[in-house]
Amino acid sequence: MANRHAQFISRTILVRNGNVDEAARLLNRILGREGIFDQYRRTRYYEKPFQQRRRINYEKCKAIYNEDMGRKIQFIMRKNRVDPFPGCH
């Protein structure tokens, strides 16, 4: 039982000035960013093997697409590019 809850040990949110709503929002943001909510939603019901394969393949394709898009955006955002249209500005 203890190993199932080990992932929550290091998540401590301090409540400042009695503002519990802000602390709850911060905790939800942290848990959402780390994928804890997605993992909980996935394990709430049984996922058939074909659904699991489909989800994993989709996540792989999405990660590859995001990496490629990030690389393209970084390429466009470079500052040391040669001006393609010199003298037009």
BALOBA-1460 file (C-alpha; in Angstrom, 3 decimals):
// residues 89
<rec num="1" residu="m" x="0.000" y="0.000" z="0.000"/>
<rec num="2" residu="a" x="2.796" y="2.421" z="0.824"/>
<rec num="3" residu="n" x="4.466" y="2.034" z="-2.571"/>
<rec num="4" residu="r" x="1.238" y="3.029" z="-4.335"/>
<rec num="5" residu="h" x="1.303" y="6.402" z="-2.567"/>
<rec num="6" residu="a" x="5.068" y="6.993" z="-2.771"/>
<rec num="7" residu="q" x="4.619" y="9.332" z="-5.735"/>
<rec num="8" residu="f" x="2.764" y="11.852" z="-3.549"/>
<rec num="9" residu="i" x="5.427" y="12.161" z="-0.830"/>
<rec num="10" residu="s" x="7.394" y="15.025" z="-2.379"/>
<rec num="11" residu="r" x="4.384" y="17.164" z="-3.308"/>
<rec num="12" residu="t" x="3.937" y="19.611" z="-0.468"/>
<rec num="13" residu="i" x="2.132" y="22.894" z="-1.056"/>
<rec num="14" residu="l" x="2.345" y="25.644" z="1.523"/>
<rec num="15" residu="v" x="-0.843" y="27.591" z="2.286"/>
<rec num="16" residu="r" x="0.041" y="31.268" z="2.573"/>
<rec num="17" residu="n" x="-2.174" y="33.735" z="4.437"/>
<rec num="18" residu="g" x="-4.900" y="31.118" z="4.785"/>
<rec num="19" residu="n" x="-5.476" y="31.124" z="1.004"/>
<rec num="20" residu="v" x="-6.493" y="27.483" z="0.522"/>
<rec num="21" residu="d" x="-8.030" y="28.040" z="-2.931"/>
<rec num="22" residu="e" x="-4.738" y="29.312" z="-4.361"/>
<rec num="23" residu="a" x="-2.854" y="26.365" z="-2.843"/>
<rec num="24" residu="a" x="-5.406" y="23.906" z="-4.303"/>
<rec num="25" residu="r" x="-5.049" y="25.504" z="-7.750"/>
<rec num="26" residu="l" x="-1.273" y="25.242" z="-7.517"/>
<rec num="27" residu="l" x="-1.477" y="21.588" z="-6.479"/>
<rec num="28" residu="n" x="-3.896" y="20.821" z="-9.338"/>
<rec num="29" residu="r" x="-1.561" y="22.550" z="-11.800"/>
<rec num="30" residu="i" x="1.442" y="20.542" z="-10.580"/>
<rec num="31" residu="l" x="-0.431" y="17.229" z="-10.651"/>
<rec num="32" residu="g" x="-1.868" y="17.986" z="-14.084"/>
<rec num="33" residu="r" x="1.525" y="18.919" z="-15.521"/>
<rec num="34" residu="e" x="3.097" y="15.707" z="-14.220"/>
<rec num="35" residu="g" x="0.318" y="13.555" z="-15.694"/>
<rec num="36" residu="i" x="-1.061" y="12.236" z="-12.412"/>
<rec num="37" residu="f" x="-4.656" y="13.088" z="-13.360"/>
<rec num="38" residu="d" x="-4.296" y="11.416" z="-16.764"/>
<rec num="39" residu="q" x="-2.880" y="8.312" z="-15.118"/>
<rec num="40" residu="y" x="-5.756" y="8.275" z="-12.636"/>
<rec num="41" residu="r" x="-8.364" y="8.640" z="-15.388"/>
<rec num="42" residu="r" x="-6.747" y="5.832" z="-17.380"/>
<rec num="43" residu="t" x="-6.644" y="3.407" z="-14.465"/>
<rec num="44" residu="r" x="-10.155" y="4.194" z="-13.251"/>
<rec num="45" residu="y" x="-11.612" y="1.803" z="-15.836"/>
<rec num="46" residu="y" x="-10.146" y="-1.179" z="-17.651"/>
<rec num="47" residu="e" x="-8.480" y="-0.255" z="-20.908"/>
<rec num="48" residu="k" x="-8.684" y="-2.922" z="-23.567"/>
<rec num="49" residu="p" x="-5.355" y="-3.905" z="-25.139"/>
<rec num="50" residu="f" x="-6.255" y="-2.501" z="-28.562"/>
<rec num="51" residu="q" x="-7.254" y="0.813" z="-26.933"/>
<rec num="52" residu="q" x="-3.989" y="0.864" z="-25.030"/>
<rec num="53" residu="r" x="-1.984" y="0.221" z="-28.218"/>
<rec num="54" residu="r" x="-3.936" y="2.931" z="-30.032"/>
<rec num="55" residu="r" x="-3.354" y="5.429" z="-27.214"/>
<rec num="56" residu="i" x="0.364" y="4.663" z="-26.980"/>
<rec num="57" residu="n" x="0.809" y="4.953" z="-30.756"/>
<rec num="58" residu="y" x="-1.087" y="8.256" z="-30.723"/>
<rec num="59" residu="e" x="1.109" y="9.572" z="-27.891"/>
<rec num="60" residu="k" x="4.262" y="8.540" z="-29.783"/>
<rec num="61" residu="c" x="3.082" y="10.251" z="-32.968"/>
<rec num="62" residu="k" x="2.111" y="13.359" z="-31.021"/>
<rec num="63" residu="a" x="5.520" y="13.500" z="-29.309"/>
<rec num="64" residu="i" x="7.326" y="13.144" z="-32.657"/>
<rec num="65" residu="y" x="5.124" y="15.847" z="-34.207"/>
<rec num="66" residu="n" x="5.665" y="18.221" z="-31.272"/>
<rec num="67" residu="e" x="9.420" y="17.671" z="-31.357"/>
<rec num="68" residu="d" x="9.554" y="18.297" z="-35.104"/>
<rec num="69" residu="m" x="7.360" y="21.392" z="-34.814"/>
<rec num="70" residu="g" x="9.509" y="22.718" z="-31.971"/>
<rec num="71" residu="r" x="12.626" y="22.210" z="-34.071"/>
<rec num="72" residu="k" x="11.028" y="24.080" z="-36.995"/>
<rec num="73" residu="i" x="9.939" y="26.936" z="-34.736"/>
<rec num="74" residu="q" x="13.425" y="27.213" z="-33.257"/>
<rec num="75" residu="f" x="14.864" y="27.277" z="-36.785"/>
<rec num="76" residu="i" x="12.558" y="30.118" z="-37.794"/>
<rec num="77" residu="m" x="13.197" y="32.056" z="-34.579"/>
<rec num="78" residu="r" x="16.980" y="32.067" z="-35.046"/>
<rec num="79" residu="k" x="18.548" y="35.525" z="-35.052"/>
<rec num="80" residu="n" x="21.569" y="34.799" z="-37.272"/>
<rec num="81" residu="r" x="19.594" y="33.932" z="-40.419"/>
<rec num="82" residu="v" x="20.626" y="35.397" z="-43.730"/>
<rec num="83" residu="d" x="18.064" y="37.933" z="-44.921"/>
<rec num="84" residu="p" x="16.237" y="36.278" z="-47.860"/>
<rec num="85" residu="f" x="15.235" y="39.644" z="-49.335"/>
<rec num="86" residu="p" x="18.175" y="42.071" z="-48.853"/>
<rec num="87" residu="g" x="17.390" y="45.733" z="-49.351"/>
<rec num="88" residu="c" x="13.599" y="45.354" z="-49.203"/>
<rec num="89" residu="h" x="13.067" y="46.732" z="-45.710"/>
